[in-house]
Amino acid sequence: MVRSLATTVALAVAAVVFAVATAEAAPLINIYGNLGTVNASTTSNTVGYLSLAQPNQFQAQGFSVGNQVGSSAWDIQEIQVGLGSSGAPSPVVAIYSDFASIDGPVPGTPLATFTGTSAVSAKGIYTFTGSFTALQNTSYWVVLANGNSASLESYEWYTNDAFTTPTQQNASNVNYLGTSERNDVAGSWTNAIPSLSISVRAAVAVPEPPTYALAMVAGVLGAGAAARRRSKKA
């Protein structure tokens, strides 16, 4: 009986490890955006230095995560945006919380930072990677800034060539919230032009460790304890 119980517990623990590994290897899908070419676009919002009075302009685009099947969350791992620069800026891409201001939703506080895979120069699509779990029925903002405002550098966040607004992708129920801009960290957020090019890619997030696997371990241990009690009574 003891050997059988140990074997069953080992199998349950293996299920935890397997489920976590499977979740980590889940493929990324595009859950939100309007990403396309930016080669012909002439419309953009400036990020970074504008003038001595406006040393670091922030640009932001928000999205709302609606109800998810089985109350799942999205594990955001990749953000792609259409950028361009003739200088040498230090782009910072972050996910912020949502704040309900008197003028409408705007970015709140930073929650996660995503790192670029290449320096921004010629106009094109640039990829930033990281990890952030976006919960259902919650709104967030992708915020771009210049990480070295003292450099007096800036870059452009372009609309796509079709000037389309970001929408849900792959039936994700993740939708466009708005576009805002702010001058430096002490300024106020104001509405800006929509349809800046973006793609948010994610995998379905699985609780770690999975609830059902933990329940299996607890059930096995409980059954083993009950069996030992019956054996002593006998």
C-alpha positions in Angstrom: 0.0 0.0 0.0 2.8 2.4 0.9 4.6 1.7 -2.4 1.4 2.3 -4.4 0.7 5.5 -2.6 4.3 6.8 -3.2 4.0 5.9 -6.9 0.7 7.7 -7.3 2.0 10.8 -5.6 5.0 10.8 -7.9 2.7 10.6 -10.9 0.7 13.5 -9.6 3.8 15.6 -9.1 4.9 14.7 -12.6 1.6 16.0 -13.8 2.3 19.4 -12.2 5.8 19.6 -13.8 4.3 18.5 -17.2 1.5 21.0 -17.1 3.8 23.9 -16.1 6.2 23.0 -18.9 3.4 22.8 -21.4 2.1 26.2 -20.3 5.6 27.7 -20.7 5.9 26.3 -24.2 2.5 27.5 -25.4 2.6 29.2 -28.8 2.2 33.0 -29.1 -0.7 34.4 -31.0 -1.6 37.9 -31.9 -4.4 39.0 -29.5 -4.7 42.7 -30.4 -3.6 45.3 -32.9 -3.5 46.7 -36.4 0.1 45.8 -37.3 0.8 46.2 -41.0 3.4 48.0 -43.1 4.6 51.5 -42.1 6.7 52.1 -45.2 4.5 54.7 -46.8 3.0 56.2 -43.6 3.5 59.9 -43.1 1.6 60.2 -39.8 3.2 59.6 -36.5 3.4 60.7 -32.8 6.8 61.8 -31.5 8.3 60.0 -28.6 11.1 61.6 -26.5 12.6 65.1 -27.0 10.5 67.9 -28.5 12.1 71.0 -27.0 13.8 72.2 -23.8 10.3 72.8 -22.4 9.2 69.3 -23.5 12.2 67.0 -23.0 10.5 63.6 -23.0 7.2 63.1 -24.7 5.4 59.9 -23.7 2.9 58.2 -26.1 0.4 55.5 -25.1 -2.2 53.2 -26.6 -4.6 51.4 -24.4 -6.5 48.1 -24.7 -9.2 46.4 -22.7 -9.3 42.7 -21.9 -12.9 41.4 -21.8 -14.4 38.1 -20.5 -12.2 35.2 -21.3 -13.2 31.5 -21.8 -12.8 29.7 -18.5 -11.6 33.0 -16.8 -8.2 32.6 -18.5 -5.6 35.3 -18.6 -3.2 36.3 -21.3 0.6 36.0 -20.8 1.8 38.9 -22.9 5.4 38.1 -24.1 5.8 40.3 -27.2 4.9 43.8 -28.3 5.5 45.0 -31.9 5.3 48.7 -33.0 6.0 50.7 -36.1 8.9 53.1 -35.3 11.5 55.1 -37.0 14.3 57.5 -36.1 17.2 59.4 -37.7 19.1 59.7 -34.4 20.0 57.2 -31.6 17.2 57.1 -29.1 16.8 54.7 -26.2 13.2 53.4 -26.6 11.4 52.2 -23.5 8.2 50.1 -23.9 6.2 49.4 -20.8 2.7 48.2 -19.8 0.8 50.5 -17.5 -2.3 50.1 -15.5 -5.5 52.0 -16.4 -6.5 55.1 -14.5 -10.0 56.6 -14.7 -9.5 60.3 -14.9 -12.2 62.9 -15.2 -11.4 63.2 -18.9 -11.6 59.4 -19.5 -9.2 56.5 -19.2 -5.5 57.2 -19.2 -2.3 55.3 -18.2 -1.8 54.8 -14.5 1.3 53.2 -13.1 4.0 51.0 -14.8 3.5 47.3 -14.4 6.1 45.7 -16.7 8.9 46.7 -19.0 9.6 45.1 -22.4 13.1 45.1 -24.0 13.9 45.8 -27.6 15.8 43.3 -29.8 17.4 46.0 -32.0 18.1 49.7 -32.0 15.5 52.0 -33.6 16.8 53.7 -36.7 15.1 53.4 -40.2 11.3 53.2 -40.3 10.0 49.6 -39.7 8.4 47.2 -37.3 10.4 46.7 -34.0 9.9 43.9 -31.5 10.0 44.2 -27.7 9.9 41.2 -25.4 9.0 40.6 -21.8 6.4 38.9 -19.6 3.1 40.2 -18.2 -0.1 38.5 -17.2 -3.1 40.5 -18.4 -6.3 39.6 -16.5 -9.8 39.5 -17.9 -12.1 42.5 -17.5 -9.1 44.8 -17.0 -7.7 47.6 -19.1 -4.0 48.4 -19.7 -1.8 50.8 -21.7 1.3 50.2 -23.8 3.5 53.3 -23.1 6.5 54.4 -25.1 9.2 56.8 -23.9 12.8 57.7 -24.4 14.9 56.0 -21.7 17.7 58.7 -21.9 15.9 62.0 -22.0 19.3 63.8 -21.4 20.3 62.7 -24.9 17.8 65.1 -26.5 16.8 62.3 -28.9 13.4 61.3 -30.2 11.8 58.8 -32.4 8.4 58.4 -34.2 5.6 56.0 -33.5 3.8 55.6 -36.9 0.3 54.8 -37.9 0.1 51.8 -40.3 -0.2 52.5 -44.0 -3.9 51.7 -44.0 -4.6 54.0 -41.0 -6.7 51.3 -39.3 -7.6 51.2 -35.6 -6.3 48.4 -33.4 -8.9 45.6 -32.8 -9.1 42.2 -31.3 -7.3 39.4 -33.1 -8.1 35.6 -33.1 -11.3 36.2 -31.2 -9.3 37.3 -28.1 -11.9 39.8 -26.8 -9.1 42.4 -26.4 -10.1 45.7 -27.8 -8.8 49.3 -28.4 -9.2 51.7 -25.5 -7.7 54.9 -26.8 -4.5 56.8 -27.5 -2.9 59.4 -25.1 0.2 61.5 -24.8 2.0 63.2 -22.0 5.0 65.5 -21.7 7.6 64.2 -19.2 6.8 62.4 -16.0 5.0 65.3 -14.3 2.6 66.2 -17.1 -1.0 65.3 -17.6 -2.2 62.7 -20.2 -4.3 64.1 -23.0 -6.0 62.5 -26.0 -4.0 61.9 -29.1 -4.5 60.6 -32.6 -5.7 56.9 -32.8 -4.5 54.0 -35.0 -0.7 53.9 -34.1 0.6 50.6 -35.3 0.8 47.9 -32.7 0.7 44.1 -32.2 0.3 42.4 -28.8 1.2 38.8 -28.8 0.5 36.4 -26.0 0.0 32.8 -24.8 -2.9 31.6 -22.7 -1.7 31.9 -19.1 -2.1 28.8 -16.9 -2.0 29.1 -13.0 1.3 27.8 -11.7 1.2 25.2 -10.4 -2.1 24.0 -12.0 -5.0 23.8 -9.5 -6.1 20.4 -10.8 -2.7 18.9 -10.2 -2.4 20.2 -6.7 -5.9 18.9 -6.0 -4.8 15.5 -7.3 -1.8 15.4 -4.9 -4.0 16.5 -2.0 -6.6 13.9 -2.8 -3.9 11.1 -3.0 -2.4 12.1 0.3 -5.8 12.3 1.9 -6.7 8.8 0.6 -3.5 7.4 1.9 -4.0 8.8 5.4 -7.6 7.4 5.4 -6.2 4.0 4.4 -3.6 4.0 7.1 -6.3 4.8 9.7 -8.5 1.9 8.5 -5.5 -0.4 8.7 -4.7 0.6 12.3 -8.4 0.0 13.3 -8.3 -3.4 11.7 
